[in-house]
Amino acid sequence: MRNRTNAHRAAVAAAIGALSQAALASGYQFDIQSIRAQGSANAGEVEAADPSTLFYNPAALTQLDGTQLTFGIIGVDPHSSFSESSATTGAGQPVSPAGNGGDYAKQAAIPLGYWSHRVDDRMTVGIGLFVPYGAKIGYDGNFAGRYYGQRIDFKSLNINPAVGFQLNEHHSIGFGVSAQYLHVTLDQNQDMLSTAGGVCLAGGGSIAFCSAAASAYAGLPDVRAHIAGDDWGFGFNIGYLYMPDDATRIGLAYRSAIKQKLRGTATFTLPDNLPGGGGSPINAGIQSALANSNAALDITTPESASLSAFHQLTPRWAVMGALNWVRHDRLQSIEINMPTAQIPGRQINYPTAWRNSWSAALGTSYQLDDHWTLRGGYMIDQTPVSSPSNALTLLPDSTRHIFALGTSYRVDAHDTIDVAYSYIKLAQANISDTSNSAAGTLYGSYHTHVNLLGIGCTHRF
């Protein structure tokens, strides 16, 4: 096998396009950023029990005393299966082999950490380190949809210092800034028949001639692309907290969009012993297409807003709820910026037509005694995918139903241990992707559920 760097423009466009799709998908938006909040299905956004409240609403920092440190980890155990009904290559031929992708949804561990310090009677400062986006998907080599995406490993980190001000006994405000890092690696395949045909047509060959000449490439192993890209971006979050009495808290919060430019490099692996050897004009065209070229993609992770409430019904029993909105309609298509012209016939525009999404959560907690507290909650989380034609192989996304249980054990006046479990059931996700002529077509459906187990600790100094 031989490697090529900054290769075939069409494949670069397709691969980095898939990279961007993962970055912006709500299915990769990891919004459980607190073990305690996880136990109530994120209904307890203004419970303000530990420093992780700064992620949801920085104004709630004013409800914390002294200096506190919270840290934890959430294990993600996804289970997903794909059933393919039809798949074709860019040349219009049936994909062969055409498998279901195997056990492609990979396990992951998501860390989080927060610190807060009460400066005086009115001001509390804090900082959070958390993972706002993440995914690890790897299909088998014979996956029917490999021309729309084979593997992705998506990592992120958000560093979020914040400050909360208590204006008076009823009103608090908060503000934070975010430095967000994104790093993505992605593998994408392209079949040799459509690659050779595209190169031939770009060289001025007739359709009849190129169809006949490219047929010699049928059955060869796929071109394999490996893409990597990363960038830093900056944003902010603000919050308001209203406390009509000692038992009730109502919060409004907003987290800004963050604009980032992922700069990508591509390494392509071609099959050995191409037909005709070095003297083939099509092979020469393929080699000429492997010119040095950078690719950049401007992406914007979406802004969000929330309304949340917490009420202490009795000294032991509390109820809570949250309503969240995410502005996904900014992303109507994905456009790849290339410094040189792409091979004709290769699309670099991927329509998504996403819509804004809503989620709603209800939860409760009950304090058994001085040491133990139990929690539970339910959330419904709407997908931004508007139709099967806008679904993506690297985002088997659909509306989610989240059921959660949690508990806290107060060891002493300084330490509390939190444990939470969530079961996430996604509705069937259908895909009918014909948006990229170079990648062919794909029709099928996904069935997915996810287990989350979180454990954390809060220390009060």
C-alpha positions in Angstrom: 0.0 0.0 0.0 1.2 3.6 -0.5 0.2 6.7 1.4 -0.6 10.1 0.0 -1.0 13.3 2.0 -3.4 16.2 1.3 -5.0 14.0 -1.3 -7.9 13.8 -3.7 -9.9 17.0 -3.3 -13.2 15.2 -3.6 -12.4 12.8 -0.8 -11.0 15.6 1.3 -14.3 17.5 0.9 -16.3 14.4 1.8 -14.2 13.5 4.8 -13.9 16.9 6.3 -17.6 17.4 5.7 -18.3 14.4 7.8 -16.0 15.8 10.4 -18.0 18.9 10.6 -21.3 17.1 10.8 -20.1 15.3 13.9 -19.0 18.5 15.5 -22.3 20.2 15.1 -24.7 17.3 15.8 -26.8 17.4 18.9 -26.3 13.7 19.2 -22.7 14.5 20.1 -23.7 17.3 22.5 -23.0 16.0 25.9 -25.1 18.1 28.2 -24.9 16.0 31.4 -22.2 17.9 33.2 -22.9 17.1 36.8 -23.4 13.7 38.6 -26.0 15.2 40.9 -27.9 16.7 38.0 -27.6 13.4 36.1 -29.6 11.7 38.9 -32.6 14.0 38.1 -32.2 13.8 34.3 -30.9 17.4 34.3 -34.0 18.7 35.9 -32.0 20.1 38.9 -30.2 22.8 37.0 -30.7 25.4 39.8 -30.6 22.9 42.7 -27.3 24.6 43.3 -25.9 21.8 45.4 -22.3 22.0 44.3 -20.0 24.0 41.9 -21.2 22.2 38.8 -24.1 24.6 38.9 -21.9 27.1 37.0 -22.3 25.0 33.8 -26.1 25.3 33.9 -26.6 28.7 35.5 -23.6 30.8 36.8 -25.9 32.9 38.9 -26.6 29.9 41.1 -23.0 30.1 42.3 -24.2 32.6 44.9 -26.0 29.7 46.7 -22.7 28.0 47.6 -20.8 28.6 50.8 -17.1 28.6 51.4 -14.7 26.8 49.0 -15.9 23.6 47.3 -14.4 21.2 44.8 -16.5 18.7 42.7 -15.1 16.1 40.4 -16.4 13.0 38.7 -16.5 10.7 35.7 -19.4 9.4 33.6 -19.1 6.1 31.8 -20.9 5.9 28.4 -22.0 2.5 27.2 -23.9 2.8 23.9 -25.6 0.0 22.0 -26.6 0.6 18.4 -27.5 -1.5 15.4 -27.9 -0.6 11.7 -30.1 -2.3 9.2 -29.3 -1.5 5.5 -32.0 -1.7 2.9 -30.1 -0.3 -0.1 -26.6 1.2 -0.7 -24.9 2.2 -4.0 -21.5 3.7 -4.8 -20.8 7.0 -6.6 -20.8 5.0 -9.8 -24.3 3.8 -9.2 -23.2 0.2 -8.4 -24.4 -1.8 -5.4 -22.0 -1.5 -2.5 -20.2 -4.8 -2.0 -19.6 -6.0 0.6 -22.4 -4.2 2.4 -22.4 -5.1 6.1 -24.3 -3.6 9.1 -21.2 -2.0 10.6 -20.8 -4.4 13.5 -20.5 -3.0 17.1 -19.7 0.5 15.9 -20.8 2.6 18.9 -17.8 2.7 21.3 -17.6 3.1 25.0 -16.2 6.2 26.5 -15.4 7.9 29.9 -16.3 11.6 30.3 -14.5 13.5 33.1 -15.7 16.7 34.8 -14.4 19.0 37.5 -15.5 22.3 39.1 -14.3 24.6 41.9 -16.0 27.5 43.6 -15.0 30.0 46.3 -17.3 32.5 48.1 -15.3 35.8 48.1 -17.8 37.8 50.3 -21.5 38.0 51.1 -22.3 38.9 47.5 -19.8 37.4 45.1 -18.8 33.8 44.4 -16.2 32.8 41.7 -15.7 29.4 40.1 -14.2 27.5 37.2 -15.3 24.4 35.4 -13.5 21.9 33.1 -15.9 19.6 31.2 -16.5 17.9 27.8 -19.3 19.5 25.9 -19.1 17.3 22.8 -17.8 13.8 22.2 -18.2 10.7 20.1 -16.4 7.5 19.3 -17.8 5.5 16.4 -16.0 2.9 14.3 -17.8 0.8 11.7 -16.5 -2.5 10.4 -14.5 -2.3 7.1 -17.4 -3.7 5.1 -20.0 -1.2 6.4 -22.6 -0.4 3.7 -22.4 3.3 4.4 -18.6 3.6 4.6 -18.6 6.2 1.7 -20.5 8.5 4.1 -18.2 7.9 7.0 -16.2 5.0 8.5 -14.8 6.1 11.9 -14.8 9.2 14.0 -13.1 10.0 17.3 -14.3 13.4 18.5 -12.8 15.0 21.6 -13.5 18.4 23.2 -12.6 20.4 26.3 -14.3 23.5 27.7 -12.6 25.7 30.3 -15.3 27.9 31.9 -14.4 30.4 34.6 -17.5 32.2 36.0 -18.6 34.7 38.7 -21.9 35.1 40.4 -23.2 38.2 42.1 -26.1 38.3 44.6 -27.8 41.6 44.0 -30.2 41.2 47.0 -32.0 38.4 48.8 -34.2 37.7 45.8 -32.0 38.3 42.7 -28.6 37.0 41.5 -26.8 37.2 38.2 -23.8 35.3 36.8 -21.4 35.5 33.9 -18.8 33.1 32.6 -16.4 32.9 29.6 -15.4 29.7 27.8 -12.3 28.5 26.0 -13.3 25.5 23.9 -11.0 23.0 22.2 -12.2 20.6 19.5 -10.1 17.8 18.0 -11.5 15.3 15.5 -10.0 12.4 13.6 -12.0 10.7 11.0 -11.7 7.8 8.5 -13.6 7.8 5.2 -13.7 5.4 2.2 -14.2 6.1 -1.5 -14.6 3.3 -4.1 -12.0 3.1 -6.8 -14.5 2.8 -9.7 -16.1 6.2 -9.1 -12.7 7.8 -8.2 -11.2 6.6 -11.5 -14.3 7.7 -13.5 -14.2 11.1 -11.9 -10.6 11.6 -12.7 -11.2 10.5 -16.3 -14.1 12.9 -16.8 -12.1 15.7 -15.2 -9.4 15.1 -17.8 -11.8 15.6 -20.7 -12.8 12.0 -21.5 -16.2 11.2 -22.8 -18.8 9.4 -20.6 -18.6 6.3 -22.7 -14.8 6.2 -22.7 -14.5 6.9 -19.0 -17.1 4.3 -18.1 -15.2 1.6 -20.0 -11.8 2.7 -18.8 -12.9 3.0 -15.1 -14.4 -0.5 -15.2 -10.9 -1.9 -14.8 -10.9 -0.4 -11.3 -14.1 -2.2 -10.2 -13.5 -4.6 -7.3 -10.3 -3.0 -6.1 -10.0 -2.1 -2.4 -11.4 1.3 -1.4 -9.3 4.5 -1.1 -9.0 5.1 2.6 -8.7 8.6 4.0 -7.6 9.6 7.4 -8.5 13.2 8.4 -7.4 15.2 11.5 -8.4 18.7 12.5 -8.5 20.9 15.6 -9.1 24.5 16.8 -9.8 26.7 19.8 -12.9 28.9 20.1 -14.3 31.3 22.7 -17.8 32.1 24.0 -19.7 33.0 27.2 -22.6 32.0 29.4 -24.8 34.2 31.5 -27.5 33.4 34.1 -30.2 35.0 36.3 -31.6 33.5 39.5 -34.8 34.6 41.2 -35.6 33.5 44.8 -39.1 34.5 45.8 -38.6 32.7 49.1 -36.1 30.4 50.8 -37.7 27.3 49.3 -38.0 28.4 45.6 -35.5 29.1 42.9 -36.2 30.1 39.3 -33.4 30.4 36.8 -32.8 31.7 33.2 -29.6 30.9 31.5 -27.9 31.4 28.1 -24.8 29.7 26.6 -23.4 31.4 23.5 -22.6 29.8 20.2 -18.8 29.3 19.6 -17.3 29.8 16.2 -14.3 27.6 15.3 -12.3 26.8 12.2 -11.1 23.3 11.9 -8.0 23.0 9.8 -7.6 19.5 8.4 -4.9 17.4 6.9 -5.6 14.2 4.9 -3.6 11.1 4.4 -4.9 8.7 1.7 -4.1 5.1 1.2 -4.5 3.7 -2.3 -4.6 0.0 -3.3 -1.5 -1.5 -4.7 -1.0 -2.4 -8.4 -3.5 -0.1 -10.0 -4.6 -1.3 -13.5 -2.2 -0.3 -16.3 0.7 0.6 -14.0 2.5 4.0 -14.2 1.7 4.5 -17.9 -2.0 4.6 -17.4 -3.5 8.1 -18.1 -6.1 7.5 -15.5 -3.5 6.6 -12.9 -1.5 9.7 -13.9 -4.7 11.7 -13.4 -5.1 10.2 -10.0 -1.5 11.1 -9.1 -1.9 14.6 -10.4 -5.0 14.9 -8.2 -2.9 14.1 -5.2 -1.5 17.7 -5.0 -0.7 19.4 -1.7 -3.9 21.0 -0.5 -5.2 22.3 2.8 -8.9 22.2 3.8 -10.7 24.4 6.3 -14.2 24.3 7.6 -15.9 27.1 9.6 -18.2 25.6 12.2 -20.4 27.1 14.9 -21.5 25.0 17.9 -25.0 26.1 18.7 -26.2 28.5 21.4 -28.7 27.3 24.0 -31.1 28.8 26.5 -32.9 27.4 29.5 -35.6 28.0 32.0 -35.4 26.0 35.2 -37.1 25.8 38.7 -36.5 24.2 42.0 -38.9 24.0 45.0 -38.4 22.5 48.4 -41.9 21.1 49.2 -40.9 19.9 52.7 -37.6 19.7 54.6 -37.0 16.3 52.9 -38.8 16.4 49.6 -38.0 18.7 46.6 -39.3 18.9 43.0 -37.5 20.5 40.0 -37.9 21.0 36.3 -36.1 22.4 33.3 -36.9 23.5 29.7 -34.0 23.9 27.2 -33.8 25.2 23.7 -30.9 24.7 21.2 -30.6 26.8 18.1 -29.7 24.2 15.4 -31.3 26.0 12.5 -28.0 27.9 12.0 -26.8 24.8 10.2 -28.7 24.5 6.9 -25.8 23.0 5.0 -22.1 22.2 5.4 -19.8 23.9 2.9 -16.1 23.0 2.6 -13.6 25.7 1.8 -10.9 24.5 -0.6 -8.0 26.6 -1.7 -8.0 24.8 -5.2 -10.8 23.7 -7.5 -12.3 20.3 -6.7 -12.6 17.6 -9.4 -15.8 18.2 -11.3 -18.8 16.2 -10.2 -17.7 16.0 -6.6 -20.1 17.8 -4.3 -18.7 19.8 -1.4 -22.0 21.0 -0.1 -23.9 18.7 2.3 -27.5 19.9 3.0 -28.7 19.2 6.6 -31.8 21.5 7.0 -31.6 21.0 10.8 -34.3 22.6 13.0 -34.1 24.0 16.5 -34.7 21.5 19.2 -36.3 21.5 22.7 -35.9 19.3 25.7 -37.9 19.1 28.9 -37.1 17.5 32.2 -38.9 16.8 35.5 -37.2 15.5 38.6 -37.5 15.0 42.3 -35.2 14.3 45.4 -36.0 12.9 48.8 -33.6 13.1 51.8 -33.9 9.8 53.7 -31.8 10.9 56.7 -28.7 13.0 57.5 -26.6 10.9 55.1 -28.7 9.6 52.2 -30.6 11.5 49.5 -32.4 9.8 46.6 -33.1 11.3 43.1 -35.0 10.5 40.0 -36.0 12.2 36.8 -37.2 12.0 33.2 -36.2 14.0 30.1 -37.5 14.1 26.5 -34.9 15.5 24.1 -35.9 16.4 20.6 -33.6 15.6 17.6 -32.7 18.4 15.2 -32.8 16.0 12.3 -35.8 17.1 10.3 -36.1 14.1 7.9 -34.4 10.8 6.9 -32.8 12.6 3.9 -30.9 14.8 6.4 -29.7 12.0 8.6 -26.0 11.3 8.8 -24.1 8.0 9.2 -21.8 9.4 11.9 -24.9 10.7 13.8 -27.5 8.0 14.2 -29.7 10.5 16.0 -33.3 10.7 16.9 -35.5 11.9 19.7 -34.3 10.6 23.1 -36.1 9.5 26.2 -33.9 9.7 29.3 -34.8 7.9 32.6 -32.5 8.6 35.5 -31.9 7.6 39.1 -29.3 8.9 41.6 -28.2 9.0 45.2 -26.0 11.2 47.4 -24.2 10.0 50.5 -23.0 12.7 52.9 -19.9 11.2 54.5 -19.4 14.1 56.9 -19.5 17.9 56.9 -16.8 18.0 54.2 -17.4 15.2 51.8 -20.4 14.0 49.7 -20.4 11.1 47.2 -22.8 11.1 44.3 -23.8 8.2 42.0 -26.2 8.3 39.1 -27.5 6.0 36.4 -29.3 7.0 33.1 -31.0 4.9 30.5 -31.4 6.7 27.2 -33.7 5.2 24.6 -33.6 6.7 21.1 -36.5 6.4 18.6 -35.8 4.5 15.4 -33.6 6.7 13.2 -34.1 6.3 9.4 -31.6 7.4 6.8 -32.1 8.0 3.1 -29.0 9.8 2.1 -28.5 10.8 -1.5 -26.9 14.2 -0.8 -23.4 13.4 -2.0 -23.2 11.9 -5.5 -19.5 11.0 -5.1 -20.5 8.8 -2.0 -23.5 7.2 -3.7 -26.8 6.5 -1.8 -27.7 4.9 1.5 -31.0 3.7 2.9 -31.4 2.1 6.3 -32.4 2.5 9.9 -30.7 2.7 13.3 -31.8 1.3 16.7 -30.0 2.7 19.7 -30.0 2.8 23.5 -27.3 4.1 25.9 -26.4 3.4 29.5 -24.7 6.1 31.5 -23.1 5.6 35.0 -21.7 8.5 36.8 -19.8 8.8 40.1 -18.4 11.9 41.7 -17.4 13.6 44.9 -17.7 17.0 46.4 -15.3 18.3 49.0 -16.0 21.4 51.1 -12.9 23.0 52.6 
